[in-house]
């Protein structure tokens, strides 16, 4: 299980609701959540064998910025 962490421009619960179908449609993702109280609006994903670039592109096609954070 990999843990991927991203900074995003998703700031509101309504935006989380908008990307929810995208994230739940990816079978490799077992869990995901946003921390909207963090200054980087963190998206944390637990997944198996998924590229961070795939997640970045997935959210970017929905009109949101998303960039992996190295930790």
C-alpha positions as a Markdown table, in Angstrom:
| # | Residue | x | y | z |
|---|---|---|---|---|
| 1 | Unk | 0.0 | 0.0 | 0.0 |
| 2 | Unk | 1.4 | 3.4 | -1.0 |
| 3 | Unk | 0.5 | 6.7 | 0.6 |
| 4 | Unk | 0.5 | 9.7 | -1.8 |
| 5 | Unk | 0.2 | 13.2 | -0.6 |
| 6 | Unk | -0.7 | 16.2 | -2.8 |
| 7 | Unk | -1.2 | 19.9 | -2.5 |
| 8 | Unk | -4.4 | 21.1 | -4.3 |
| 9 | Unk | -6.4 | 24.2 | -4.9 |
| 10 | Unk | -9.6 | 22.5 | -3.6 |
| 11 | Unk | -10.8 | 24.7 | -0.8 |
| 12 | Unk | -14.5 | 24.0 | -0.3 |
| 13 | Unk | -16.6 | 20.9 | 0.6 |
| 14 | Unk | -18.5 | 21.4 | -2.6 |
| 15 | Unk | -15.3 | 20.9 | -4.6 |
| 16 | Unk | -14.5 | 17.8 | -2.7 |
| 17 | Unk | -18.0 | 16.5 | -3.6 |
| 18 | Unk | -17.2 | 17.3 | -7.3 |
| 19 | Unk | -14.1 | 15.2 | -7.4 |
| 20 | Unk | -15.5 | 12.4 | -5.2 |
| 21 | Unk | -16.8 | 10.3 | -8.2 |
| 22 | Unk | -13.4 | 10.6 | -9.9 |
| 23 | Unk | -11.5 | 9.3 | -6.9 |
| 24 | Unk | -13.9 | 6.6 | -6.0 |
| 25 | Unk | -14.0 | 5.3 | -9.6 |
| 26 | Unk | -10.3 | 4.3 | -9.4 |
| 27 | Unk | -10.1 | 0.7 | -8.2 |
| 28 | Unk | -6.5 | 1.0 | -7.0 |
| 29 | Unk | -7.5 | 3.7 | -4.5 |
| 30 | Unk | -8.6 | 2.2 | -1.2 |
| 31 | Unk | -9.0 | 5.4 | 0.8 |
| 32 | Unk | -8.7 | 9.2 | 0.2 |
| 33 | Unk | -9.3 | 12.4 | 2.1 |
| 34 | Unk | -8.8 | 16.1 | 2.0 |
| 35 | Unk | -7.5 | 18.3 | 4.8 |
| 36 | Unk | -9.1 | 21.7 | 3.9 |
| 37 | Unk | -7.8 | 23.3 | 7.1 |
| 38 | Unk | -4.2 | 22.8 | 5.9 |
| 39 | Unk | -2.7 | 25.8 | 4.0 |
| 40 | Unk | -1.9 | 23.4 | 1.1 |
| 41 | Unk | -5.4 | 21.8 | 1.0 |
| 42 | Unk | -3.9 | 18.3 | 1.3 |
| 43 | Unk | -5.2 | 15.3 | -0.6 |
| 44 | Unk | -4.0 | 12.0 | 1.0 |
| 45 | Unk | -4.5 | 8.8 | -1.0 |
| 46 | Unk | -3.9 | 5.2 | 0.0 |
| 47 | Unk | -3.5 | 3.1 | -3.1 |
| 48 | Unk | -1.8 | 0.1 | -4.7 |
| 49 | Unk | 0.4 | 0.6 | -7.8 |
| 50 | Unk | -0.8 | 4.0 | -8.9 |
| 51 | Unk | 1.3 | 6.8 | -10.3 |
| 52 | Unk | 1.2 | 10.2 | -8.7 |
| 53 | Unk | 1.1 | 11.7 | -12.2 |
| 54 | Unk | -2.2 | 9.8 | -12.8 |
| 55 | Unk | -3.8 | 11.5 | -9.8 |
| 56 | Unk | -2.4 | 14.9 | -10.8 |
| 57 | Unk | -3.9 | 14.4 | -14.3 |
| 58 | Unk | -7.2 | 13.1 | -13.0 |
| 59 | Unk | -7.8 | 16.2 | -10.9 |
| 60 | Unk | -6.4 | 18.5 | -13.6 |
| 61 | Unk | -8.9 | 17.2 | -16.1 |
| 62 | Unk | -11.6 | 18.2 | -13.6 |
| 63 | Unk | -10.2 | 21.7 | -13.5 |
| 64 | Unk | -8.3 | 21.5 | -10.2 |
| 65 | Unk | -4.6 | 22.0 | -9.5 |
| 66 | Unk | -2.9 | 19.0 | -7.9 |
| 67 | Unk | 0.8 | 18.4 | -7.3 |
| 68 | Unk | 2.5 | 15.6 | -5.3 |
| 69 | Unk | 4.3 | 16.6 | -2.2 |
| 70 | Unk | 7.5 | 14.8 | -1.3 |
| 71 | Unk | 7.7 | 13.6 | 2.3 |
